[in-house]
């Protein structure tokens, strides 16, 4: 099974080997800006970028087909990009969401099970009317 948090070449959005598209998919930065940075870095004399691009292009794995299916939901894609970039922050956000849900459930439970519940009083009033 493919790891959603790994780096893969994005062959579907590739211009040459899919390295820039893969970096864009991994980081969440628009692929146009990755390509502009690559071209401008190469033109400014950083020739090692071309070598690095080729090495990555031939060493990295292509993105598995089952991961392309998950791209239909933009929320899932954004979640996995955030997870790749800052996994600790993503875990804290998920824990915070669960704590908030748990707090709200406790409030609902307290409201429903309390003897002074306004709804219960209204129901009792309707029964006795």
C-alpha positions as CSV (number, residue, x, y, z in Angstrom):
1,X,0.0,0.0,0.0
2,X,1.2,3.5,-0.9
3,X,2.0,6.0,1.9
4,X,0.1,9.2,1.5
5,X,2.9,11.1,3.3
6,X,5.7,10.0,1.0
7,X,7.2,12.0,-1.9
8,X,6.3,10.8,-5.3
9,X,6.8,12.0,-8.9
10,X,3.5,13.3,-10.2
11,X,3.5,11.9,-13.7
12,X,-0.1,13.1,-14.5
13,X,0.9,16.8,-14.1
14,X,4.4,16.4,-15.3
15,X,6.1,18.5,-18.0
16,X,9.3,16.4,-18.1
17,X,9.9,13.9,-15.3
18,X,7.3,15.1,-12.8
19,X,9.7,16.3,-10.1
20,X,8.3,19.9,-9.9
21,X,4.7,18.5,-9.9
22,X,5.7,16.0,-7.2
23,X,7.3,18.8,-5.0
24,X,4.1,20.9,-5.5
25,X,1.9,17.9,-4.5
26,X,4.1,17.2,-1.5
27,X,4.3,20.8,-0.2
28,X,1.0,22.2,-1.3
29,X,2.7,25.1,-3.2
30,X,1.3,25.8,-6.7
31,X,3.3,23.9,-9.3
32,X,3.8,27.1,-11.3
33,X,5.8,28.6,-8.5
34,X,7.9,25.5,-8.1
35,X,8.7,25.6,-11.9
36,X,9.5,29.3,-11.9
37,X,11.9,28.8,-9.0
38,X,13.5,25.9,-10.8
39,X,14.0,27.8,-14.0
40,X,15.1,31.0,-12.4
41,X,17.5,29.1,-10.1
42,X,19.0,27.3,-13.1
43,X,19.3,30.6,-15.1
44,X,21.0,32.3,-12.2
45,X,23.8,29.8,-12.3
46,X,22.7,27.1,-9.9
47,X,23.6,24.4,-12.4
48,X,23.4,21.8,-9.6
49,X,19.6,22.2,-9.7
50,X,19.5,20.5,-13.1
51,X,21.6,17.6,-11.8
52,X,19.5,17.4,-8.6
53,X,16.3,17.4,-10.8
54,X,17.6,14.6,-12.9
55,X,18.7,12.5,-9.9
56,X,15.4,13.0,-8.2
57,X,13.6,12.2,-11.4
58,X,15.3,8.9,-11.9
59,X,15.5,7.9,-8.2
60,X,12.0,8.7,-6.9
61,X,9.0,6.5,-7.3
62,X,6.0,7.5,-9.5
63,X,2.8,8.3,-7.6
64,X,0.8,5.1,-7.3
65,X,-2.6,5.1,-9.1
66,X,-4.6,4.6,-5.8
67,X,-3.3,8.0,-4.6
68,X,-4.7,9.8,-7.7
69,X,-8.2,8.6,-6.7
70,X,-8.0,10.6,-3.5
71,X,-7.5,13.9,-5.3
72,X,-11.2,14.3,-5.9
73,X,-11.7,15.6,-2.4
74,X,-9.8,18.9,-1.9
75,X,-10.1,18.6,1.9
76,X,-8.4,15.2,1.9
77,X,-5.6,16.6,-0.3
78,X,-5.1,19.6,1.9
79,X,-5.1,17.5,5.0
80,X,-2.4,15.1,3.7
81,X,-0.3,18.1,2.5
82,X,-0.4,19.7,5.9
83,X,0.4,16.3,7.4
84,X,3.5,15.9,5.2
85,X,4.8,19.4,5.9
86,X,4.1,19.5,9.7
87,X,3.0,16.2,11.1
88,X,3.2,17.4,14.7
89,X,0.9,20.3,14.0
90,X,-1.6,18.0,12.2
91,X,-1.7,15.7,15.2
92,X,-2.3,18.6,17.6
93,X,-5.1,19.9,15.3
94,X,-6.8,16.5,15.3
95,X,-6.5,16.1,19.1
96,X,-7.9,19.6,19.5
97,X,-10.8,18.7,17.3
98,X,-11.5,15.5,19.3
99,X,-11.3,17.4,22.6
100,X,-13.8,20.0,21.2
101,X,-16.2,17.2,20.1
102,X,-15.8,15.4,23.4
103,X,-16.6,18.6,25.3
104,X,-19.7,19.3,23.2
105,X,-20.9,15.7,23.7
106,X,-20.4,16.0,27.5
107,X,-22.4,19.3,27.4
108,X,-25.2,17.6,25.4
109,X,-25.2,14.6,27.7
110,X,-25.3,16.8,30.8
111,X,-28.2,18.7,29.3
112,X,-30.2,15.6,28.4
113,X,-29.6,13.7,31.6
114,X,-30.1,16.6,34.1
115,X,-33.3,16.6,36.1
116,X,-33.7,20.3,35.5
117,X,-33.8,19.9,31.8
118,X,-36.2,22.5,30.3
119,X,-37.3,20.1,27.6
120,X,-38.2,17.4,30.1
121,X,-40.2,20.0,32.0
122,X,-42.1,21.0,28.9
123,X,-42.9,17.4,28.0
124,X,-44.2,16.8,31.5
125,X,-46.4,19.9,31.3
126,X,-47.8,18.6,28.0
127,X,-48.5,15.2,29.5
128,X,-50.4,16.7,32.4
129,X,-52.4,19.1,30.3
